């Protein structure tokens, strides 16, 4: 008991001294804090909402104390440029909070250095180069056509039943990414288990925001809580990975796949098993989630904006016609469809708060000091809805991208769905192709209306690292093309 009291006293004194030091430094302004927990008690489930509200009060760069961890949040395109371009080298490490981040041995959560550069180069060459994107074009078209066929078959069963689009989008996105990464699609049972594991990761005891960010709680909790839940989860994850990925890696493949290349490097002792698993997990989770999320938001806007839907369908009919399905090669000839996707990415970025960067040394941002070790967030959603950057920013208006050619892959700091700088998403072009193809086929093959009054569609967001619609979109669909097109088998 004496040891416990001494430890708690030491932690409290250290926290008090840290609080005193931070008040004297030139860090950005921010909301008042509470001793030991900082601003954690004030955060809403959607962190971006709290950050945006505080930015209106304290300015476009603010300090938020997540327990004992300083987070600097920037909410303007000029400051985002400083973080992601001008000071990119000092701010390109990752702040890792939970044990789910593979200790930085994967790609997404690794610090910037030789390991990160090697992993990024490997992923780019194998999956994301223009040559690879073209190589897998027919596969993407086949999976999208299978999705269209599934929607049509369900309509033939009951054309008055609303279509829950998330079910189809989640399947087609996971199928495309899994075929790219492991050379096969998952069996239904494997796919359900995968989604269950991903959902469980965000809800594990001991991986909560409070414990992640509050040092004294993390220390104290370790005296009373066990690692049983975490260990059971990791055992389940490894078991699934071995059964669904590893057991079939060398059997029945028409061509070499990404995971085989990783295992060859592992056999040469160039990669660890943890890195192999981390990279595959990165590709499956990041690729499938963000694709499905963006298309669902775009389709929600199509149902809410029938004039926009009619306009893009006219473009699709003019370019593609009524005798075939849209293909990847049609995309450059469909500028309005591309504008719809860009507008969906602007208004509903799949990661509204960019993954946390970490300062490897003290830097100046916006005239303020960002100390070494601080976490830096870019509020992507706030920047994309900033009236200084966009007219009527809360309106869904694809025409804004016809007036001005805008890059969404990291060059224009007003819209950053894929990030920018050294940590920019390497799969940006592949993701755009996948999303445009799936969205275009859904709009070309079907007309979509709301099963409820359009103003009653729930456009609120579900809290989380990625931004799902809180209520899955349901819409009524009617076919637009000759019936035989929906029943074709694509090879």
FENTALIN-V250458 format. One record per residue. N is the residue number from 0. PHI is phi in radians with two decimals (NA if undefined). OMEGA is omega in whole degrees, -180 to 180 (999 if undefined). D_FIRST is the distance of its C-alpha to the first C-alpha in whole Angstrom. Layout:
n;phi;omega;d_first
N;PHI;OMEGA;D_FIRST
N;PHI;OMEGA;D_FIRST
This chain:
n;phi;omega;d_first
0;NA;177;0
1;-1.06;180;4
2;-1.12;179;5
3;-1.10;-179;5
4;-1.11;179;6
5;-1.10;-179;9
6;-1.12;179;10
7;-1.12;179;11
8;-1.08;180;12
9;-1.08;-180;14
10;-1.10;-178;15
11;-1.14;179;17
12;-1.11;179;18
13;-1.09;179;20
14;-1.14;179;21
15;-1.11;180;23
16;-1.14;178;25
17;-1.10;179;26
18;-1.08;179;27
19;-1.15;-179;29
20;-1.12;-175;30
21;-1.20;178;32
22;-1.18;-177;33
23;-1.63;-177;35
24;-1.65;-177;37
25;-1.56;176;40
26;-1.49;-179;38
27;-1.04;178;40
28;-1.23;179;40
29;-3.04;-178;38
30;-1.16;178;36
31;-1.02;-177;34
32;-1.90;171;30
33;-1.90;-178;27
34;-0.96;176;24
35;1.34;-177;22
36;-1.80;177;24
37;1.11;-179;27
38;-1.92;-176;30
39;-1.00;-177;29
40;-1.22;-177;29
41;-1.68;-175;33
42;-1.25;173;34
43;-1.38;178;36
44;-0.94;173;36
45;-1.61;-177;39
46;-0.98;-178;38
47;-1.04;178;42
48;-1.12;179;42
49;-1.09;-178;40
50;-1.08;-180;40
51;-1.15;179;44
52;-1.10;180;44
53;-1.18;179;42
54;-1.15;177;44
55;-1.14;-179;47
56;-1.52;-170;45
57;-1.87;179;44
58;1.98;-173;46
59;-1.30;173;47
60;-2.23;-175;44
61;-2.32;172;40
62;-1.80;175;37
63;-2.23;-179;34
64;-1.70;176;30
65;-1.62;-171;29
66;1.16;-179;25
67;-1.65;-177;25
68;-1.79;176;28
69;-1.37;173;32
70;-2.04;175;34
71;-1.81;-176;38
72;-2.01;178;40
73;-1.94;-173;44
74;-2.31;174;47
75;-2.36;-177;50
76;-1.17;179;52
77;-1.13;179;53
78;-1.25;175;49
79;-1.07;177;49
80;-1.10;178;52
81;-1.12;-178;50
82;-1.21;-169;46
83;-1.68;178;48
84;-2.20;-173;51
85;-1.18;-179;51
86;-1.98;-174;48
87;-1.01;-175;47
88;-1.10;-179;47
89;-1.39;-173;43
90;-2.13;-174;42
91;-1.71;172;43
92;-1.35;180;40
93;-1.88;169;37
94;-1.58;-179;34
95;-1.86;-176;32
96;-1.90;-174;29
97;-1.76;-180;29
98;-1.22;179;29
99;-1.15;-174;33
100;-1.51;173;34
101;1.00;-180;35
102;0.98;179;33
103;1.36;-179;36
104;-1.54;179;39
105;-1.64;178;41
106;-1.74;-172;43
107;-1.09;-172;42
108;-1.80;-180;38
109;-1.38;171;39
110;-1.21;178;39
111;-1.32;-179;43
112;3.09;-176;44
113;-1.04;-180;46
114;-1.09;-180;44
115;-1.08;-179;45
116;-1.07;180;49
117;-1.12;-179;49
118;-1.16;180;48
119;-1.14;178;50
120;-1.08;179;53
121;-1.08;-180;53
122;-1.12;-180;52
123;-1.14;-179;55
124;-1.11;-174;57
125;-1.40;-169;57
126;-2.16;-163;56
127;-1.97;177;57
128;-1.23;179;60
129;-1.03;178;63
130;-1.12;179;65
131;-1.17;179;62
132;-1.05;178;62
133;-1.20;-179;66
134;-1.04;-177;65
135;-1.75;-177;63
136;-1.06;-178;65
137;-1.11;178;67
138;-1.10;179;64
139;-1.09;-180;62
140;-1.11;179;66
141;-1.14;-179;66
142;-1.16;179;62
143;-1.16;178;63
144;-1.14;175;66
145;-1.14;175;64
146;-1.08;179;62
147;-1.03;179;65
148;-1.09;179;67
149;-1.11;178;64
150;-1.07;-178;64
151;-1.09;-180;68
152;-1.05;178;67
153;-1.20;177;65
154;-1.16;179;67
155;-1.14;178;70
156;-1.29;-179;68
157;-2.78;-176;67
158;-1.39;176;69
159;-1.74;-180;67
160;-1.50;180;64
161;-1.06;178;61
162;-1.52;174;60
163;-1.55;-170;56
164;-1.08;-176;57
165;-1.02;-179;53
166;-1.08;-179;54
167;-1.30;-177;57
168;-1.18;178;55
169;-1.07;-179;52
170;-1.21;-177;54
171;-1.18;179;57
172;-1.15;179;54
173;-1.15;179;52
174;-1.10;-179;55
175;-1.12;-177;57
176;-1.17;-179;53
177;-1.17;177;53
178;-1.20;175;56
179;-1.15;-170;56
180;-1.51;-175;53
181;-2.06;173;53
182;1.35;178;57
183;-2.78;171;57
184;-1.64;180;56
185;-1.38;168;53
186;-1.14;-179;54
187;-0.89;-180;53
188;-1.13;179;50
189;-1.12;179;49
190;-1.11;178;49
191;-1.13;179;47
192;-1.12;178;44
193;-1.02;-179;44
194;-1.12;178;44
195;-1.15;180;41
196;-1.15;180;39
197;-1.07;179;40
198;-1.13;-178;39
199;-1.14;-177;35
200;-1.02;-177;34
201;-1.44;-174;34
202;-2.12;-178;32
203;-1.24;172;29
204;-1.04;180;26
205;1.57;176;24
206;-2.07;-180;27
207;-1.34;-179;27
208;-1.04;-177;28
209;-1.09;-179;25
210;-1.24;-180;22
211;-1.12;-169;25
212;-1.80;-175;26
213;-1.82;-172;22
214;-1.00;-176;20
215;-1.16;176;17
216;-1.19;179;17
217;-1.10;179;18
218;-1.16;-177;15
219;-1.14;-177;13
220;-1.10;-179;15
221;-1.16;178;16
222;-1.40;-172;12
223;-2.05;-176;14
224;-1.92;-180;17
225;-1.85;179;20
226;-1.70;-174;23
227;-1.03;-177;25
228;-1.10;-180;27
229;-1.13;-179;28
230;-1.12;178;29
231;-1.11;179;31
232;-1.10;-179;33
233;-1.13;177;34
234;-1.13;178;35
235;-1.12;-179;37
236;-1.12;180;38
237;-1.16;179;39
238;-1.10;177;41
239;-1.07;-178;43
240;-1.06;-180;44
241;-1.13;-176;45
242;-1.27;-172;47
243;-1.47;-174;49
244;-1.98;-169;49
245;-1.31;-173;49
246;-1.11;-176;51
247;-2.00;-173;54
248;-1.04;-174;54
249;-1.72;-177;57
250;-2.03;171;59
251;1.15;178;62
252;-1.73;177;61
253;-1.30;180;64
254;-2.61;-179;63
255;-1.13;-179;60
256;-2.04;-174;57
257;-1.04;-176;54
258;-1.14;176;51
259;-1.13;177;54
260;-1.10;179;54
261;-1.12;-178;50
262;-1.20;175;50
263;-1.10;177;53
264;-1.20;177;51
265;-1.12;180;48
266;-1.12;177;50
267;-1.55;-179;51
268;1.11;177;48
269;-1.62;177;48
270;-2.35;175;46
271;-1.60;177;42
272;-1.09;179;42
273;-1.10;179;39
274;-1.20;178;42
275;-1.01;-180;44
276;-1.11;180;42
277;-1.10;-180;41
278;-1.14;179;45
279;-1.09;179;46
280;-1.10;175;43
281;-0.96;-176;44
282;-1.12;-177;48
283;-1.18;-175;47
284;-1.31;-176;45
285;-1.16;-176;46
286;-1.20;-176;50
287;-1.28;-176;50
288;-1.07;-173;48
289;-1.14;179;49
290;-1.14;-179;53
291;-1.10;-179;52
292;-1.06;-176;51
293;-1.13;-179;53
294;-1.17;179;56
295;-1.10;177;55
296;-1.08;180;54
297;-1.08;179;58
298;-1.19;175;59
299;-1.06;178;58
300;-1.17;177;60
301;-1.13;179;63
302;-1.20;-180;63
303;-1.36;-176;62
304;-2.17;-175;65
305;-1.05;179;68
306;-1.18;176;70
307;-1.16;178;68
308;-1.06;180;68
309;-1.10;-179;72
310;-1.14;-179;72
311;-1.26;177;70
312;-1.18;175;72
313;-1.09;177;75
314;-1.09;-180;74
315;-1.10;180;73
316;-1.11;-179;76
317;-1.20;-175;78
318;-1.53;-174;77
319;-1.60;-178;76
320;1.43;-176;78
321;-2.05;-176;78
322;-1.92;-180;79
323;-2.77;175;76
324;-1.62;177;72
325;-1.09;177;71
326;-2.13;179;70
327;-1.00;-176;68
328;-1.21;178;71
329;-1.40;-171;72
330;-0.95;-179;69
331;-1.07;-179;70
332;-1.65;-177;73
333;-2.16;-175;71
334;-1.10;-178;70
335;-1.23;175;69
336;-1.05;178;67
337;-1.10;178;65
338;-1.14;178;64
339;-1.08;179;63
340;-1.13;178;60
341;-1.06;-180;59
342;-1.17;176;59
343;-1.14;178;57
344;-1.18;177;55
345;-1.22;-173;55
346;-1.35;-177;54
347;-2.33;179;52
348;-1.06;-177;50
349;-1.10;172;48
350;-2.08;-174;45
351;-1.12;175;45
352;-2.02;-177;42
353;-1.00;179;43
354;-0.93;-170;40
355;-1.15;170;38
356;-1.60;-180;39
357;-2.38;-180;37
358;-1.33;178;38
359;-1.47;173;38
360;-2.73;180;39
361;-1.19;-180;40
362;-2.41;175;43
363;-1.80;176;45
364;-2.25;178;46
365;1.06;180;48
366;1.49;180;47
367;-2.00;179;43
368;-1.56;172;41
369;-1.89;-173;39
370;-1.26;176;36
371;-0.95;179;36
372;1.60;180;33
373;-1.21;173;34
374;-1.56;180;35
375;-2.17;177;39
376;-1.95;170;40
377;-1.85;-179;44
378;-1.44;-175;44
379;-1.03;-177;47
380;-1.13;-180;48
381;-1.12;180;48
382;-1.12;-178;51
383;-1.25;178;53
384;-2.01;-178;53
385;-1.39;179;54
386;-1.04;177;57
387;-1.22;-179;58
388;-1.79;-171;58
389;-2.39;172;60
390;-1.40;-177;62
391;0.79;-169;61
392;-1.13;-178;58
393;-1.52;177;57
394;-1.51;172;60
395;-1.51;-175;60
396;-2.44;-177;64
397;-1.04;-177;64
398;-1.06;-180;67
399;-1.05;-179;65
400;-1.52;171;65
401;-1.37;-179;69
402;-1.20;-176;70
403;-2.34;177;67
404;-1.16;-175;66
405;-2.24;177;63
406;-1.46;178;60
407;-1.97;-177;57
408;-1.85;172;56
409;2.01;-180;54
410;-1.59;178;57
411;-1.82;-172;57
412;-1.41;175;54
413;-1.47;-179;55
414;-2.50;-168;54
415;-2.28;-179;52
416;-1.14;-179;51
417;-1.94;-177;51
418;1.35;-179;49
419;-2.85;177;51
420;1.29;-177;51
421;-1.12;-178;49
422;-1.76;180;47
423;-1.05;-178;50
424;-1.10;-179;50
425;-1.26;-176;52
426;-1.73;-173;53
427;-0.99;-177;55
428;-1.17;177;58
429;-1.05;180;58
430;-1.08;179;56
431;-1.06;179;59
432;-1.10;-180;61
433;-1.06;-176;59
434;-1.19;-180;59
435;-1.14;180;62
436;-1.11;-179;64
437;-1.16;179;62
438;-1.10;-180;62
439;-1.06;180;66
440;-1.18;177;67
441;-1.08;-178;65
442;-1.42;179;67
443;-1.33;-174;70
444;-1.52;-174;70
445;-2.43;166;69
446;-1.73;-171;69
447;-2.17;175;66
448;-2.30;-178;66
449;-1.44;176;63
450;-1.43;175;63
451;-2.30;174;61
452;-0.92;-173;63
453;-0.96;-178;62
454;-1.24;180;60
455;-1.65;176;58
456;-1.13;-177;56
457;-1.36;-178;53
458;-1.79;177;52
459;-1.41;-173;48
460;-1.80;175;46
461;-1.54;-180;43
462;-1.04;178;40
463;2.77;180;39
464;-1.12;174;39
465;-1.98;-164;43
466;-1.93;173;45
467;-1.24;166;47
468;-1.14;-178;49
469;-1.09;177;46
470;-1.95;-179;49
471;-0.94;-179;51
472;-1.18;172;55
473;-2.13;-177;57
474;-2.53;175;61
475;-1.57;-177;65
476;-2.09;173;66
477;-2.38;-175;70
478;-1.25;-178;72
479;-2.06;-173;74
480;-1.98;176;76
481;-0.98;-172;78
482;-1.02;-176;76
483;-1.10;-180;77
484;-1.17;-179;75
485;-1.28;-174;72
486;-1.78;179;73
487;-1.15;172;74
488;-1.75;-176;72
489;-1.74;-180;71
490;-2.14;999;70
